[in-house]
Amino acid sequence: MDRPITTLFMLMSVDGKISTGATDDLDIDKDFPKIAGVREGLHQYYEIEQTTDLWSLNSGRVQAKLGVNTKEMPDKTPVSFVIIDNDHLNKNGVLYFCSLAKEFVLITSNANHPAFDVDESNLHIIRQNGPSLKEALAELKSEYGCERITIQSGGTLNSLFLHEKLFDYVDIVIAPVLIGGKDTPTLIDGKSLLSESELSKIGVLKLQECMVLKKSYLRLRYKVIH
């Protein structure tokens, strides 16, 4: 395979929501600890997260929502981060990931991205004229030695991975909660299918493991059948 093996790893509600609402002020990481019956088992997701791949991919939008543009510099970790971003991270956000990551790879089509003004030895920039996840993944493997990567991005970016057949595994932790809302982000968002000819874009899964966790949480692990 000329790209890394990919795993979509996410926390979601029983109805498939990956946020608590449709605004940037609402967020699972921030809000679940406030909800009785949900917060008690939440630690299990973060414990599982610590066992995922040493390469992690996310979007600048999600990270900006989590506050990296204003956070103080974190301690170094052994994880390398890949962020797809055009205009959500500021210079502080870029420096945050340089401080956090073993290697930090930014994928952007913005020639004026603040990352171009940052001089850090572990910062690498993949400049694209247009978005191509397949090409970016191939470069991550050939240029940076990325063999396996965990995807933890938003529903829109997840849909691009799905429709381009770039998911190999899906690893989902389900919290015992219903959120609702047609505009609340879900595991896979993006453009809806409109015709039978597009059914090939659907991802068919084979269950590998179903784990009943404590406090009514579930973990479902699938292999994607291409």
LINMO-V968194 format. One record per helix or strand of 2 or more residues. SS is the DSSP state (H for helix, E for strand). FROM is the first residue (numbers start at 0). TO is the last residue. Records with the same first field share a line. If there is no record, write none. Layout:
BEGIN
SS: FROM-TO ; FROM-TO
END
This chain:
BEGIN
E: 4-12 ; 54-58 ; 79-83 ; 103-107 ; 122-126 ; 147-150 ; 168-174 ; 203-211 ; 217-224
H: 27-33 ; 38-40 ; 42-48 ; 59-64 ; 90-99 ; 113-116 ; 132-143 ; 154-162 ; 195-200 ; 213-215
END
